[in-house]
Amino acid sequence: MLSNQLQNGVETAKLIWSRLPNAEDGSDDAEGDEDGVLRSEGFDAVESLDYEVIENYAYRQEQARRGKLYVWYNVGVKWFFALLIGIGTGLAAVLINISVENFAGWKYSWTFKIIQTSYVAGFIVYTLFNLALVFSSVYIVTQFAPAAAGSGIPEIKGYLNGIDTRGILLFRTLIGKISGSIGSVGGGLALGKEGPLVHTGACIASLLGQGGSTKYHLSSRWLQIFKSDRDRRDLVTCGCAAGVAAAFRAPVGGVLFALEEVTSWWRSQLMWRVFFTSAVVAVVVRTAMGWCKSGKCGHFGSGGFIIWDVSDGQEDYSFAELLPMAIIGVIGGLLGALFNQLTLYITHWRRNYLHKKGNRVKIIEACLISVMTSVISFGLPLFRKCSACPDSDSSIECPRRPGTYGNYVNFFCSNSNEYNDLATIFFNTQDDAIRNLFSAKTIHEYSAQSLLTFLVMFYSLAVVTFGTAVPAGQFVPGIMIGSTYGRLVGMFVVKLSQKTNIEEGTYALLGAASFLGGSMRMTVSLCVIMVEITNNLKLLPLIMLVLLISKAVGDAFNEGLYEEQARLRGIPLLESRPKNLMRKMTAKEACGNQKVSYFTRVVKVADVANILRTNNHNGFPVVDQPRNGETIVIGLILRSHLLVLLQSKADFQHSPLAVDMRSQSIPIRHNLGDFVKPVTSKGLSINDIHLSSDDLEMYIDLAPFVNPSPYVVPEDMSLTKVYNLFRQLGLRHIFVVPRASRVIGMITRKDLLFEDNEDSGSVELQSTSVRGEERAGSRVRRRNSEVGSPLLNGLLE
């Protein structure tokens, strides 16, 4: 009977292996798949988003038809969507946390029951359980949602920076992120679920913004309200903050994370909606925690929601302790920078050599890392000597009961009142292990040898695991690493000072903050997150100290983790500061000697099709030549808009005569929805449009469809100033023109202070000066502007 079972097992394994995808099956790579992240590491594979409002004729006509009721309706819908994003992200976090905790609970319960009779059988069950979860995660990602691999934060940061990265906000990516996170984190890999939760919140926000998923018939016409990339960007920002708030139960930290780390453009109205979304998430998670405490969530009844309460820890600190705390900051900066560099090298090698061999290799790699992690986490505690439990008057149970979270795990111990300190870290979920490392009143729970062993092994596992084809976050692994060496430093401080009020858990918290600061280079948001999840405001100055030191040390070696990974993935981020080289360049020099492709106002269809086929530009100047012979630029038109015009053919005309834009009876054959680019980034292509020979001989007047007010800079403007303008306004294109020959007017701050008089229906200039003096000053200013007088500094500034 045993031989028959073995034979059946071998045949089943062969069948599963034969069904694994291979490189020859097509769609072999996340980067090569049409829904993957990027096709190459070059910047030509990405496309920018249109955050600028295209104020063409159709837009202005539609705005003119809308009244105040529509404005209030639009604002109300945005707040309603913020509510839905908060609820959706909170429920996704509840699902992931409860699933991970229950899988971990079943795994540890079965393992501890089996090792009572055989440690070998327990190891086999433990390894197979982890392997099955990791296999499910990597299989879902490689076969269903390749864009769900990794943390997703570099891609979301690129999206909010203005880069359209293919496939990162699809419905399949959302499903792959949730299910893959459950498998990878529940399978015991050295990864976290916090980064994927940020990506999950962004996906939920994007799907709501586009009205659902049309491919899977989960869309609603009533939700398809927001048509522009600008509105969708705001929703995705709310989703990112909601993800952090759900991951750490830190609503204020979520708002600051969105402001500091992922967004490139911010305004006060958006901040209120982001704050509201994070507050909704906090309510949802809090409600779920109350439900789980009643025992309805299965194993580990708290549901696994992160909060490491250290409010009963160290009450005060002396001036002498600042030195070891500063040393923790230096260690965090060094280890964080080293972590970034190692992961960069390994990820580069993995992408260029290993993952190009196909999905089967990705699956094998993740499974091998799972087996290696299981061997290390189960095998190393076997070599540790057990320690006796502390005095019976301790408030912490020792040893803990199998299948529950807490300190003091009895593993491979000869007596029932002993515990294995290394197993206390390994035989827990990461959340519970961190809770143990942060715990107060547990002095001498861990030995220095055990902490050093765990630090080396877990650090190595985190470096190797990051970059595999599974959803992977680095927040919690970073906290694990930092809290380990932080507790080590705390042990030495306790031993040297011989003071009873010093808590090793406090130093573990500072170590966690220092490693995250040295790796991710966040300061304000990370400081608030650490305070919120530890519920100890007294430690705020110390956290600030170690964060500043670790970030300064890390910046001396390389950039932050997300910036390095974004560059590796070919996402051209515009950082907050321009490069020093730009200070010596002008806008004209940056343009180079490239020939500008442009259209005349009335252009032949054949010329439009030819230009679109021969280049990949996404924006084109449109020029006109009045009767006086001087060529003028009348606006900018996008490739996507031209493709819509070519496909519809509704605006083709036989004669090359221009439409009179001053006429009030210009026919509007398109609405703004016709020009909206799909969120899937699979818009129209020139190869998809069929034009007959008669169509090619027709003409199009582009004036009603151009953006008549694109941003323009003079050719001698410094590139640094152009860079700041481009990034702060979220632009996609900017025109470089010769120095203007004359000035037609000047606008000052005072000219922008208007008051809407509802009674008279007029707009009045707010001023404390005499009305007649204002008019006189305005006349002088206009006259001086027209003649180019030195008095252009303005009389009313």
C-alpha positions in Angstrom: 0.0 0.0 0.0 2.9 2.4 0.8 4.5 1.7 -2.5 1.3 2.4 -4.3 0.9 5.8 -2.5 4.5 6.7 -3.3 3.9 5.8 -7.0 0.8 7.9 -7.1 2.7 10.8 -5.5 5.4 10.6 -8.1 2.9 10.6 -10.9 1.1 13.5 -9.4 4.3 15.5 -9.1 5.2 14.7 -12.7 1.8 15.9 -13.8 2.1 19.2 -11.9 5.6 19.7 -13.3 4.4 19.2 -16.9 1.8 21.8 -16.4 4.2 24.5 -15.1 4.7 27.2 -17.7 7.9 27.2 -19.6 9.7 30.0 -21.5 8.6 28.6 -24.8 4.9 28.9 -23.9 4.9 32.6 -24.5 4.2 35.2 -22.0 7.3 34.0 -20.2 8.2 37.0 -18.3 6.5 39.7 -16.3 8.3 42.3 -18.4 7.5 40.6 -21.6 3.9 40.0 -21.0 1.4 42.6 -22.3 0.2 43.2 -18.7 3.6 43.2 -17.2 5.3 46.1 -15.7 7.8 47.2 -18.3 9.1 45.6 -21.5 12.6 46.8 -21.0 14.8 48.9 -18.8 14.9 51.7 -21.2 12.7 54.8 -20.8 11.2 54.3 -24.2 8.9 51.6 -22.9 6.9 54.0 -20.7 4.4 56.8 -21.4 3.6 59.9 -19.4 0.2 60.8 -18.0 -1.8 63.9 -18.9 -2.2 65.7 -15.6 -2.6 69.0 -17.4 -6.2 70.1 -18.2 -6.6 70.2 -22.0 -8.7 73.4 -22.4 -9.7 72.9 -26.0 -13.0 74.0 -27.6 -14.9 71.0 -26.5 -13.7 71.3 -22.9 -14.7 75.0 -22.7 -18.1 74.3 -24.2 -18.8 71.6 -21.7 -17.7 73.8 -18.8 -19.9 76.6 -20.0 -22.9 74.2 -19.8 -22.2 73.2 -16.3 -23.6 75.2 -13.4 -22.9 75.3 -9.6 -25.0 72.3 -9.0 -22.6 70.1 -11.0 -19.6 71.5 -9.1 -21.2 70.5 -5.8 -22.1 67.2 -7.3 -18.6 66.6 -8.5 -17.2 67.5 -5.0 -19.7 65.2 -3.3 -18.8 62.3 -5.6 -15.1 62.7 -4.8 -15.8 62.4 -1.0 -18.1 59.5 -1.6 -15.3 57.7 -3.6 -12.9 58.5 -0.7 -15.3 56.7 1.6 -15.5 53.7 -0.7 -11.7 53.5 -1.0 -11.3 53.5 2.7 -13.9 50.8 3.2 -12.5 48.7 0.4 -8.9 48.9 1.5 -9.8 48.3 5.1 -11.7 45.1 4.1 -8.8 43.9 1.9 -6.5 44.4 4.9 -8.8 42.5 7.2 -9.0 39.6 4.7 -5.2 39.5 4.2 -4.4 39.7 8.0 -7.0 37.1 9.1 -6.0 34.7 6.3 -2.3 35.0 7.1 -2.8 34.6 10.8 -5.1 31.5 10.4 -2.7 29.8 7.9 0.2 30.5 10.4 -2.0 29.3 13.3 -2.8 26.0 11.5 0.8 25.6 10.5 2.2 26.0 14.0 -0.5 24.1 15.7 0.0 21.0 13.5 3.8 21.3 13.7 3.8 21.5 17.5 1.4 18.5 17.8 3.5 16.4 15.5 6.8 17.2 17.0 5.6 15.7 20.3 6.2 12.3 18.7 8.6 13.1 15.8 10.6 16.2 15.0 11.3 14.8 11.5 7.7 14.4 10.7 7.0 17.9 12.1 9.7 19.4 9.9 8.2 17.7 6.8 4.8 19.0 7.6 6.1 22.5 8.4 8.1 22.6 5.1 5.3 21.3 2.9 2.8 23.7 4.4 5.1 26.7 3.7 5.9 25.3 0.2 2.3 24.9 -0.7 1.5 28.5 0.3 4.5 30.0 -1.5 3.8 27.9 -4.6 0.2 29.1 -4.7 1.5 32.7 -4.5 4.1 32.5 -7.2 1.8 30.5 -9.5 -1.0 33.1 -9.2 1.5 35.9 -9.9 3.3 34.3 -12.9 0.1 33.0 -14.5 -2.5 35.5 -13.7 -1.1 38.8 -12.6 2.6 39.4 -13.3 2.4 43.1 -12.3 1.5 41.9 -8.8 5.1 40.9 -8.1 7.1 43.0 -5.7 5.9 45.6 -3.3 4.4 47.8 -6.0 5.4 51.1 -4.3 8.0 52.0 -6.9 5.4 51.6 -9.7 2.8 53.6 -7.7 5.3 56.3 -7.0 6.1 56.4 -10.7 2.3 56.7 -11.5 1.9 59.6 -9.1 5.1 61.1 -10.6 3.4 61.1 -14.0 4.5 57.8 -15.5 2.0 55.4 -16.9 3.3 51.9 -16.0 1.4 49.2 -17.8 -0.8 46.8 -15.9 -0.1 47.9 -12.4 -3.7 49.0 -11.6 -5.8 46.3 -13.2 -8.4 44.1 -11.5 -6.2 41.0 -12.0 -3.4 42.8 -10.3 -5.6 43.5 -7.3 -6.6 39.9 -7.1 -3.0 38.7 -7.5 -1.8 41.1 -4.9 -4.3 40.0 -2.3 -4.1 36.3 -2.9 -0.3 36.4 -3.5 0.3 38.3 -0.3 -1.6 35.7 1.7 0.5 32.9 0.2 4.0 34.6 0.5 3.6 36.0 4.0 1.7 33.0 5.3 4.3 30.8 3.8 6.9 32.3 6.2 9.1 34.1 3.6 11.1 37.0 4.8 8.6 39.5 3.3 5.9 41.7 4.6 2.3 42.6 3.5 2.5 46.3 4.0 4.0 47.3 0.6 1.5 45.2 -1.2 -1.3 46.8 0.8 -0.3 50.2 -0.5 -0.5 48.7 -4.0 -3.9 47.1 -3.1 -5.3 50.4 -2.0 -4.1 52.1 -5.2 -5.7 49.4 -7.3 -9.0 49.7 -5.5 -8.9 53.5 -6.0 -8.1 53.2 -9.7 -10.9 50.7 -10.3 -13.4 52.9 -8.6 -12.2 55.8 -10.6 -12.7 54.1 -13.9 -16.1 52.5 -12.9 -14.8 49.0 -12.4 -13.4 46.4 -14.7 -15.0 46.0 -18.1 -13.0 42.9 -19.0 -14.5 40.9 -16.1 -17.9 42.6 -16.4 -17.7 44.2 -13.0 -18.2 47.8 -14.2 -21.0 50.3 -13.5 -21.9 53.2 -15.7 -22.9 55.2 -12.7 -19.3 55.1 -11.4 -17.7 56.2 -14.6 -17.6 59.9 -13.6 -13.9 60.8 -13.6 -12.4 61.0 -17.0 -9.1 62.7 -16.5 -5.7 61.4 -15.3 -5.7 64.3 -12.8 -8.8 63.0 -11.0 -7.6 59.4 -11.1 -4.3 60.5 -9.7 -6.1 62.0 -6.7 -8.0 58.8 -6.1 -4.8 56.7 -6.3 -3.2 59.0 -3.7 -6.1 58.3 -1.4 -5.6 54.6 -2.0 -1.9 54.8 -1.1 -2.6 56.5 2.2 -5.4 54.0 2.9 -3.0 51.1 2.3 -0.5 52.4 4.9 -3.3 53.2 7.3 -4.6 49.7 7.0 -1.2 48.0 7.2 0.0 49.8 10.4 -3.3 51.1 11.9 -1.7 54.6 11.5 -4.1 57.0 9.7 -1.9 60.1 10.2 1.2 58.1 9.1 -0.7 57.1 6.0 -1.4 60.8 5.1 2.3 61.7 5.7 3.5 58.7 3.7 1.5 59.8 0.7 2.8 63.3 1.1 6.4 62.5 1.7 7.1 59.3 -0.2 4.8 58.7 -3.2 3.2 61.9 -4.4 4.9 64.6 -6.5 2.0 67.0 -6.5 -0.1 68.1 -3.5 -2.8 70.5 -2.5 -4.9 71.2 0.5 -8.2 69.9 -0.9 -6.5 66.6 -1.6 -5.1 66.4 1.9 -8.5 66.6 3.4 -9.8 63.7 1.3 -6.7 61.6 2.0 -7.1 62.2 5.7 -10.8 61.3 5.5 -9.9 58.0 3.7 -7.3 57.1 6.3 -9.8 57.8 9.1 -12.4 55.5 7.4 -9.8 52.7 7.2 -9.0 53.1 10.9 -12.7 52.7 11.7 -13.0 49.6 9.6 -9.9 48.0 11.0 -10.9 48.9 14.5 -14.3 47.3 14.0 -12.7 44.1 12.6 -10.4 43.9 15.6 -13.4 44.1 18.0 -15.1 41.3 16.0 -11.9 39.2 16.1 -11.4 39.5 19.8 -14.7 37.6 20.4 -13.0 34.5 19.0 -14.6 34.6 15.5 -11.3 34.9 13.6 -9.9 31.5 14.3 -6.2 31.2 15.3 -4.5 34.1 17.0 -7.8 35.8 17.9 -6.4 39.4 17.5 -6.4 38.9 13.8 -2.8 39.9 13.4 -3.3 43.6 13.1 -0.1 45.4 13.8 0.2 47.3 17.0 3.1 46.8 19.2 2.1 48.5 22.4 5.3 49.6 24.3 3.5 52.1 26.5 4.6 50.2 29.6 8.3 50.3 28.5 11.0 52.7 29.5 9.7 55.8 31.1 12.7 58.0 30.9 16.2 58.1 29.6 19.5 59.7 30.6 21.9 61.8 28.6 24.4 59.0 28.6 22.0 56.8 26.7 22.0 59.2 23.7 25.4 57.8 22.6 24.3 54.2 22.2 21.1 55.4 20.6 23.1 57.5 18.1 25.2 54.3 17.4 22.0 52.5 16.6 21.3 55.2 14.0 24.7 54.8 12.5 24.3 51.0 12.3 20.8 51.4 10.8 22.2 53.7 8.1 25.1 51.3 7.2 23.0 48.2 7.2 20.2 49.9 5.3 22.5 51.2 2.6 24.1 47.8 2.4 20.7 46.2 2.0 19.7 48.5 -0.8 23.0 47.8 -2.6 22.7 44.0 -2.2 19.1 43.9 -3.3 20.0 46.1 -6.3 22.7 43.8 -7.5 20.7 40.6 -6.9 17.6 42.0 -8.5 19.6 43.2 -11.5 21.1 39.7 -11.9 17.7 38.1 -11.4 16.0 40.2 -14.1 18.8 40.0 -16.7 19.7 36.3 -16.3 17.5 34.2 -14.2 13.9 35.4 -14.9 14.5 35.5 -18.6 14.5 31.8 -18.7 10.7 31.7 -18.1 8.0 31.3 -15.5 9.1 27.8 -14.6 12.4 29.2 -13.3 10.5 31.8 -11.3 8.4 29.2 -9.7 11.4 26.9 -8.9 13.3 29.9 -7.4 10.5 30.9 -5.1 10.0 27.2 -4.0 13.7 26.7 -3.3 13.8 29.9 -1.2 10.7 28.6 0.7 12.4 25.3 1.4 15.6 27.1 2.5 13.7 29.4 4.8 11.9 26.5 6.4 15.1 24.6 6.9 16.8 27.6 8.6 13.8 28.6 10.7 13.2 25.0 11.9 16.8 23.8 12.0 18.6 26.6 13.8 16.6 26.4 17.0 17.5 22.8 17.3 21.1 23.8 18.0 20.2 26.3 20.7 20.3 25.4 24.3 17.0 25.9 26.2 16.8 28.3 29.1 14.8 28.1 32.3 11.7 30.2 32.5 11.8 33.4 34.7 10.3 33.5 38.1 6.7 32.4 38.4 5.6 35.9 39.5 6.2 37.2 36.0 3.1 38.5 34.2 4.1 36.7 31.0 3.2 33.1 30.6 6.3 30.8 30.3 6.3 28.7 28.3 3.5 29.7 26.0 0.9 27.3 25.0 1.3 25.7 21.5 -0.7 27.4 18.8 -0.9 30.8 20.5 1.2 33.9 20.1 3.5 35.2 22.8 7.0 34.9 24.3 8.8 31.9 25.5 8.4 29.1 23.0 9.1 25.6 24.3 10.9 23.9 21.4 13.3 20.9 21.6 13.6 21.4 25.3 13.9 18.5 27.8 11.8 20.2 30.6 8.4 21.7 30.4 9.4 24.9 32.2 12.1 25.8 29.7 12.0 27.8 26.5 14.1 28.2 23.3 14.9 31.9 22.7 15.7 31.4 19.0 12.5 29.5 18.4 10.6 32.4 20.1 11.6 34.5 17.1 11.4 31.9 14.3 8.2 30.1 15.4 6.0 33.2 15.2 4.5 35.3 12.5 6.7 38.4 11.9 4.1 40.6 13.7 4.2 38.5 16.8 8.0 38.1 16.7 8.4 41.9 16.6 5.9 42.1 19.5 8.2 39.8 21.4 11.3 41.8 20.6 9.6 45.1 21.6 8.2 43.6 24.8 9.1 45.2 28.1 9.8 43.5 31.4 11.6 40.6 29.5 15.2 41.4 30.3 17.5 38.5 29.5 14.8 36.7 27.5 17.2 36.5 24.5 20.9 35.7 24.4 23.3 37.7 22.4 24.2 34.6 20.4 20.6 33.9 19.4 20.0 37.5 18.4 23.2 37.7 16.3 22.4 34.4 14.6 18.9 35.5 13.8 20.1 38.9 12.5 22.6 37.3 10.1 20.3 34.7 8.8 17.1 36.8 8.5 19.1 39.7 6.9 20.5 37.2 4.3 17.0 35.7 3.7 15.5 39.2 3.2 18.1 40.1 0.7 17.7 36.9 -1.3 13.9 36.8 -1.1 13.3 40.4 -2.2 12.8 40.4 -5.9 11.2 37.0 -6.3 7.9 36.7 -8.3 5.7 37.1 -5.3 4.1 40.2 -3.6 6.8 41.4 -1.3 7.0 44.3 1.2 10.0 45.4 3.2 8.5 47.3 6.0 8.0 44.5 8.5 11.2 42.6 7.5 13.1 45.9 8.0 11.5 46.2 11.5 12.5 42.7 12.3 16.1 43.3 11.3 16.4 46.6 13.1 14.7 45.5 16.3 17.2 42.6 16.5 20.4 44.6 16.5 18.6 47.3 18.5 17.9 44.8 21.2 21.5 43.6 21.0 22.7 47.2 21.7 20.1 47.4 24.5 21.5 44.3 26.1 25.0 45.8 26.2 23.7 49.0 27.7 21.8 47.2 30.4 24.9 45.1 31.2 27.2 48.1 31.3 25.0 50.6 33.2 23.5 48.1 35.7 20.3 50.2 35.7 16.9 48.6 36.2 14.9 51.2 34.4 16.5 50.6 31.0 14.3 48.4 28.7 15.8 46.3 25.9 12.5 46.7 24.0 13.0 50.4 23.8 16.3 49.9 22.0 14.6 47.4 19.7 12.1 50.0 18.7 14.8 52.5 17.9 16.7 49.9 15.9 13.6 49.2 13.8 13.2 52.9 13.1 16.9 53.3 12.2 17.0 50.4 9.7 13.8 51.7 7.9 15.3 55.2 7.8 18.6 53.9 6.5 16.9 51.8 3.8 13.8 53.7 2.8 15.1 57.2 3.7 11.7 58.3 5.1 11.7 60.6 8.1 8.5 62.4 9.0 6.0 59.8 7.9 8.1 56.9 9.4 8.5 58.8 12.7 4.7 59.2 13.0 4.0 55.6 11.9 6.4 54.2 14.6 4.8 56.4 17.3 1.3 55.3 16.2 2.0 51.6 16.1 3.9 51.6 19.5 1.5 53.9 21.3 4.3 55.7 23.1 4.7 59.4 22.5 7.5 59.7 24.9 9.9 58.0 22.5 9.2 60.6 19.7 12.5 62.6 20.3 14.5 59.4 20.3 12.9 58.1 17.1 13.6 61.5 15.4 17.2 61.3 16.5 17.9 57.8 15.1 15.9 58.5 11.9 17.9 61.7 11.1 21.2 59.9 11.8 20.4 56.8 9.8 19.1 58.7 6.8 22.2 61.0 6.7 24.5 57.9 6.9 22.5 56.0 4.2 22.4 59.0 1.9 26.2 59.1 1.9 26.3 55.7 0.1 23.2 55.4 -2.2 19.6 56.4 -2.7 16.5 55.0 -1.0 15.2 51.5 -1.7 12.2 52.6 -3.8 14.3 55.0 -5.9 16.8 52.3 -6.6 14.2 49.8 -7.5 12.3 52.3 -9.7 15.5 53.0 -11.6 16.2 49.3 -12.0 12.7 48.8 -13.4 13.1 51.6 -15.9 10.7 54.1 -14.3 12.0 57.6 -15.0 11.2 59.4 -11.8 11.5 63.2 -11.6 13.0 63.6 -8.2 12.4 66.6 -6.0 15.7 68.2 -6.7 17.3 68.7 -10.2 20.7 67.5 -10.9 23.7 69.9 -10.5 24.5 69.6 -14.2 21.2 71.3 -15.0 22.3 74.5 -13.4 24.7 75.1 -16.3 22.3 74.3 -19.1 19.5 76.2 -20.8 16.2 75.0 -22.1 17.4 75.3 -25.7 20.5 73.2 -25.0 18.2 70.5 -23.4 16.2 70.3 -26.6 19.3 69.4 -28.6 19.3 69.5 -32.4 16.2 67.4 -32.9 13.8 68.5 -35.5 10.4 69.3 -34.1 7.5 67.5 -35.7 4.4 69.8 -36.0 1.1 70.1 -37.8 -0.4 73.0 -39.5 -3.9 74.1 -38.4 -5.6 72.5 -41.4 -3.7 69.4 -42.2 -4.2 66.6 -44.7 -5.2 63.3 -43.3 -2.4 61.6 -45.2 0.1 63.8 -43.5 -1.3 63.1 -40.1 -1.2 59.4 -40.6 2.4 59.5 -42.0 3.8 61.5 -39.1 2.1 59.3 -36.5 3.6 56.2 -38.2 7.1 57.6 -38.5 7.7 58.7 -34.9 6.6 57.9 -31.4 6.0 61.4 -30.1 2.9 61.9 -28.0 2.5 65.6 -28.3 2.7 67.9 -31.4 2.7 71.7 -31.8 0.1 73.1 -34.1 1.0 76.2 -36.1 -1.0 78.6 -38.2 0.1 81.2 -40.8 -2.1 84.3 -41.0 -2.2 86.5 -44.0 0.7 88.6 -42.8 3.0 85.6 -43.3 4.2 85.3 -39.7 3.9 81.7 -38.3 2.4 81.4 -34.9 1.9 78.5 -32.5 -1.8 78.1 -31.7 -1.5 75.1 -29.3 -0.6 71.5 -28.6 -2.4 68.4 -29.7 -1.9 64.9 -28.3 -1.3 61.7 -30.3 -4.3 60.1 -28.6 -6.6 62.9 -29.7 -5.4 62.6 -33.3 -6.0 58.9 -33.3 -9.6 59.5 -32.1 -10.1 62.0 -34.9 -8.7 59.5 -37.5 -10.8 56.7 -36.3 -14.1 58.5 -36.1 -13.7 60.4 -39.4 -16.5 62.7 -38.3 -14.3 65.8 -38.7 -12.9 65.1 -42.1 -13.6 67.9 -44.7 -13.0 68.2 -48.4 -11.6 71.7 -48.5 -8.5 73.0 -46.7 -10.5 76.0 -45.2 -10.3 76.7 -41.5 -13.3 76.8 -39.2 -14.3 80.2 -37.9 -13.6 79.8 -34.2 -15.4 83.1 -33.4 -18.7 81.5 -34.6 -21.1 80.3 -32.0 -22.4 77.5 -34.2 -19.3 75.3 -34.5 -20.7 71.7 -34.5 -19.4 69.6 -31.6 -19.2 66.0 -32.8 -17.2 64.8 -29.8 -17.5 65.0 -26.0 -14.7 64.8 -23.5 -15.3 61.1 -22.9 -14.2 60.3 -26.5 -10.7 61.5 -25.8 -10.2 59.7 -22.5 -7.4 57.2 -22.5 -8.2 53.8 -21.1 -6.7 53.0 -17.7 -5.3 49.8 -19.1 -2.9 51.8 -21.2 -4.1 49.9 -24.3 -5.4 52.9 -26.3 -5.7 53.3 -30.0 -2.7 52.6 -32.3 -2.2 54.0 -35.8 -2.0 50.4 -37.0 -5.5 49.8 -35.7 -7.0 52.5 -37.9 -8.1 51.8 -41.5 -8.1 54.8 -43.9 -9.1 54.5 -47.5 -7.6 56.4 -50.3 -10.4 58.8 -50.3 -9.9 59.4 -46.6 -6.3 60.2 -47.0 -7.2 63.0 -49.4 -9.4 64.7 -46.9 -8.5 67.5 -44.4 -8.9 68.1 -40.7 -9.0 71.5 -38.9 -7.2 70.9 -35.6 -8.1 74.2 -34.0 -11.1 72.9 -32.0 -9.1 70.1 -30.5 -5.8 71.7 -29.6 -4.9 72.9 -26.1 -4.6 76.6 -26.9 -2.7 77.4 -23.7 0.3 75.1 -23.3 3.1 76.0 -21.0 5.8 78.0 -22.7 9.3 78.9 -21.5 12.0 81.1 -23.2 14.9 79.3 -24.8 17.5 80.8 -22.4 15.7 79.8 -19.2 17.9 77.6 -17.0 17.2 73.9 -17.1 16.9 73.9 -13.3 14.0 76.3 -13.5 12.4 74.3 -16.3 12.8 71.1 -14.2 11.1 72.7 -11.2 8.3 74.0 -13.3 7.8 70.7 -15.0 7.7 68.7 -11.8 5.7 71.0 -9.6 2.9 71.5 -12.2 2.9 67.8 -13.2 3.4 68.6 -16.9 3.9 66.3 -19.8 5.0 68.7 -22.5 6.5 72.2 -22.4 7.3 74.5 -25.4 10.6 76.2 -25.8 10.3 79.4 -27.8 12.6 82.3 -28.7 12.8 85.3 -26.4 9.6 87.3 -26.9 9.9 90.6 -28.7 7.3 92.5 -26.7 5.2 92.3 -23.6 1.5 92.8 -23.7 0.8 93.0 -20.0 1.9 91.9 -16.5 0.0 90.1 -13.8 0.9 90.5 -10.1 -0.5 88.9 -7.0 -3.0 91.7 -6.6 -4.5 90.9 -10.1 -5.4 87.4 -8.9 -7.4 88.5 -5.8 -11.0 88.6 -7.2 -14.3 88.7 -5.4 -17.3 87.1 -7.0 -20.3 89.5 -6.4 -23.3 87.2 -6.6 -25.8 90.0 -6.5 -24.6 91.9 -9.5 -23.1 88.9 -11.3 -19.8 90.8 -11.8 -16.3 90.2 -10.7 -14.5 92.9 -8.7 -10.9 93.3 -7.8 -10.3 93.2 -4.1 -8.3 96.3 -3.1 -8.2 98.9 -0.4 -7.1 101.6 -2.8 -9.4 104.0 -4.6 -11.2 102.6 -7.7 -10.1 105.4 -9.9 -6.4 105.0 -8.8 -6.7 101.3 -9.7 -7.9 102.1 -13.2 -5.2 104.7 -13.7 -2.6 102.4 -12.5 -3.8 99.6 -14.8 -3.7 102.0 -17.7 -0.1 103.1 -16.9 0.9 99.5 -16.5 -0.6 98.4 -19.8 1.0 101.4 -21.6 4.4 100.7 -20.1 4.1 97.0 -21.0 3.3 97.7 -24.6 6.3 100.0 -25.1 8.8 97.9 -23.1 9.4 100.7 -20.5 11.7 100.0 -17.5 8.7 100.6 -15.3 7.6 96.9 -15.9 8.2 96.3 -12.2 4.5 97.3 -11.8 2.8 100.1 -9.9 0.5 97.9 -7.9 2.7 95.1 -6.7 
